């Protein structure tokens, strides 16, 4: 197996060395299915967005590189969990949301509901706003009655 070493240099800039032979000064890390298969099928891209390597699992990385990869994935795929919807309104095809999340109160805007609301299961919903922020409703059935009514009014 190829030895992939991930590290930050300078701080905040992800770099990669492959087999102590080739180094990439700017690398991006993506997952093919971050919600359905967390930690699986990681793609490392160079500064030109060309794939350097596909890593089947986080476990395939050395411990230090695994820690760096986990930090990058947590940063890239940050998702706020919606606990309560306080208002949802539509105007001219745009939906305005106000929610209480596990990260505090949030106001966000969704341009196209059919493209931005993804059902991951019968009751698991992912909402991606106009700024590409992710909001998750882990179980729509667990929402309070008013939140469910607001959600059902737009979906």
C-alpha positions in Angstrom: 0.0 0.0 0.0 1.2 3.5 -0.8 2.3 5.6 2.3 0.2 8.8 2.4 1.4 11.4 4.9 -1.0 14.3 5.5 0.1 17.4 7.5 -0.4 21.1 7.8 2.4 23.4 6.5 2.0 26.3 7.0 -0.7 26.0 9.7 -4.2 25.6 8.1 -2.8 24.5 4.7 -3.2 20.8 4.0 -0.3 19.1 2.3 0.4 15.5 1.2 3.6 13.5 0.8 3.3 10.1 -1.1 5.9 7.4 -0.3 8.4 10.1 0.8 8.9 10.8 -2.9 6.3 13.2 -4.1 4.9 16.2 -2.2 1.7 18.2 -2.9 1.8 21.7 -1.4 -2.0 22.2 -1.4 -4.4 19.4 -1.0 -8.2 19.1 -0.6 -10.0 16.2 1.0 -13.5 15.0 0.1 -15.7 12.1 0.8 -17.9 10.5 -1.8 -20.8 9.9 0.7 -20.2 11.8 3.9 -23.6 11.1 5.5 -24.2 7.5 4.3 -20.6 6.2 4.5 -18.7 8.4 6.9 -15.0 7.8 6.9 -15.1 5.8 3.7 -14.0 6.6 0.1 -11.8 9.7 0.7 -10.6 11.6 -2.4 -7.4 13.6 -2.1 -7.2 16.4 -4.8 -4.3 18.6 -5.7 -4.4 22.4 -6.2 -5.9 21.9 -9.7 -8.7 19.7 -8.4 -7.1 16.5 -10.0 -7.3 13.4 -7.9 -4.1 12.2 -6.4 -5.4 9.2 -4.5 -8.6 7.5 -3.4 -8.4 6.1 0.2 -11.0 3.4 0.8 -11.2 4.2 4.6 -9.8 6.4 7.3 -8.4 3.3 8.9 -6.1 2.9 5.9 -4.2 6.0 7.0 -1.4 6.1 9.5 -2.6 7.4 12.9 -1.2 10.9 12.6 -2.5 11.3 9.0 -5.9 9.9 10.2 -6.1 12.6 12.8 -5.5 15.3 10.2 -8.0 13.7 7.8 -10.6 13.6 10.6 -10.1 17.3 11.3 -10.4 18.2 7.6 -13.6 16.2 7.2 -15.2 17.7 10.3 -14.4 21.2 9.0 -15.6 20.5 5.5 -18.8 18.6 6.4 -19.9 20.7 9.3 -23.6 20.1 9.8 -26.0 21.9 12.2 -28.8 19.7 13.6 -32.2 21.3 13.6 -34.0 20.9 16.9 -36.9 23.3 16.4 -38.2 25.3 13.5 -39.6 28.6 14.6 -40.6 30.0 11.2 -40.5 28.9 7.5 -41.9 31.1 4.7 -41.7 31.2 1.0 -41.5 34.1 -1.3 -41.1 33.9 -5.1 -39.6 30.3 -4.9 -37.2 31.2 -2.1 -37.7 29.7 1.3 -36.6 31.6 4.5 -36.0 29.5 7.6 -35.5 30.3 11.3 -34.4 27.4 13.4 -32.9 26.5 16.7 -30.0 24.1 16.1 -27.4 22.4 18.2 -25.2 25.4 17.2 -27.6 28.0 18.3 -30.3 30.0 16.5 -29.9 30.2 12.7 -31.6 32.1 9.9 -30.9 30.6 6.4 -32.2 30.8 2.9 -32.9 27.9 0.5 -33.1 28.8 -3.2 -34.6 25.6 -4.7 -36.3 23.1 -2.3 -36.3 20.2 -4.8 -32.6 20.4 -5.2 -31.6 21.5 -1.7 -33.6 19.2 0.5 -32.3 15.6 0.3 -34.1 12.8 2.0 -31.5 10.4 3.4 -34.2 8.0 4.7 -37.9 8.2 5.3 -37.5 10.6 8.2 -33.9 11.8 7.9 -33.6 15.2 6.0 -30.6 17.2 4.9 -31.1 20.8 3.9 -28.4 22.8 2.0 -28.8 26.5 2.1 -27.8 29.1 -0.5 -24.3 29.4 1.1 -23.8 25.6 1.0 -24.3 25.3 4.8 -25.8 22.0 5.9 -28.7 21.6 8.2 -29.9 18.2 9.3 -33.1 16.9 10.7 -32.1 13.5 12.0 -35.7 12.3 12.5 -38.6 14.5 11.3 -41.0 12.4 13.5 -39.1 13.5 16.6 -39.7 17.2 15.9 -42.4 19.0 18.0 -45.8 19.4 16.3 -45.3 23.0 15.3 -41.9 22.3 13.7 -43.4 19.3 11.8 -46.3 21.4 10.6 -43.9 24.1 9.3 -41.7 21.5 7.6 -44.7 19.9 5.9 -46.0 23.2 4.7 -43.0 23.7 2.4 -42.0 20.1 1.5 
